[in-house]
Amino acid sequence: MTIPMLRLFAAVEVPPEIAEELDPHQDDLDGASWREAEQLHVTLRFFGEVPEPEADDLDAELSTVPSGWALRPGRSGPGWRAASS
């Protein structure tokens, strides 16, 4: 049996008012790959490919960050959507 792997990262969301200010400048950076404003984030740590059971453990650990921080695991790959606040 193959254990599913997930590409994971921990990130802080960019507040909407800052994302709106960045939007007009996106075209000024050649070679940059931008996301929609609601998907902008600052990656704190890229974990790479992680077995799904370990991803659940990582999610549990990151959920212990004190309130007031917008820190959560980001998951990318088939079947995963961005976490909602």
C-alpha positions as CSV (number, residue, x, y, z in Angstrom):
1,M,0.0,0.0,0.0
2,T,1.4,3.4,-1.0
3,I,1.1,6.2,1.6
4,P,-0.1,9.5,0.0
5,M,2.5,12.3,0.0
6,L,1.6,15.9,0.4
7,R,3.6,19.1,-0.4
8,L,3.4,21.1,2.8
9,F,4.5,24.6,3.9
10,A,3.8,26.8,6.9
11,A,2.7,30.4,5.9
12,V,1.4,33.6,7.3
13,E,-1.5,35.2,5.3
14,V,-0.9,38.6,3.8
15,P,-3.7,41.0,5.1
16,P,-6.1,42.0,2.4
17,E,-5.2,45.7,2.6
18,I,-1.5,44.9,1.9
19,A,-2.4,42.5,-0.8
20,E,-4.4,45.2,-2.5
21,E,-1.4,47.6,-2.3
22,L,0.9,44.9,-3.9
23,D,-1.5,44.2,-6.8
24,P,-0.5,47.1,-9.0
25,H,3.2,46.2,-8.7
26,Q,2.9,42.6,-9.7
27,D,3.4,43.3,-13.4
28,D,6.7,45.2,-12.6
29,L,8.5,42.0,-11.6
30,D,9.6,40.0,-14.6
31,G,9.6,36.3,-14.0
32,A,7.6,36.5,-10.8
33,S,4.7,34.1,-10.4
34,W,1.9,35.8,-8.6
35,R,-1.3,34.5,-7.0
36,E,-4.7,36.1,-6.6
37,A,-4.8,38.6,-3.7
38,E,-6.8,36.2,-1.4
39,Q,-4.1,33.5,-1.9
40,L,-1.0,35.7,-1.1
41,H,1.1,34.5,1.8
42,V,4.6,34.6,3.2
43,T,6.1,31.1,3.4
44,L,7.9,30.6,6.7
45,R,8.9,27.0,6.1
46,F,8.7,24.6,3.2
47,F,8.5,21.0,4.4
48,G,8.4,19.4,0.9
49,E,6.8,16.0,0.3
50,V,5.4,14.6,3.6
51,P,3.5,11.4,4.2
52,E,-0.1,12.1,4.9
53,P,-0.1,10.7,8.5
54,E,2.9,13.1,9.4
55,A,0.9,15.9,7.7
56,D,-1.8,15.4,10.3
57,D,0.7,15.6,13.1
58,L,2.2,18.8,11.7
59,D,-1.3,20.3,11.4
60,A,-1.9,19.5,15.1
61,E,1.4,21.1,16.1
62,L,0.8,24.2,14.1
63,S,-2.6,24.6,15.6
64,T,-1.0,25.2,19.0
65,V,0.5,28.5,17.8
66,P,-0.9,31.3,20.1
67,S,-4.1,33.0,18.9
68,G,-3.5,36.2,17.0
69,W,-1.1,34.5,14.6
70,A,-2.4,33.5,11.2
71,L,-0.1,30.5,11.0
72,R,-1.4,27.3,9.5
73,P,-0.1,24.5,7.3
74,G,-0.5,25.0,3.7
75,R,-1.2,21.9,1.6
76,S,-0.9,21.6,-2.1
77,G,-1.5,18.8,-4.4
78,P,-4.5,16.7,-5.6
79,G,-7.6,17.0,-3.4
80,W,-6.3,19.9,-1.1
81,R,-7.6,23.4,-1.0
82,A,-6.2,26.4,0.9
83,A,-7.2,26.3,4.5
84,S,-9.9,28.9,5.4
85,S,-9.8,31.2,8.4
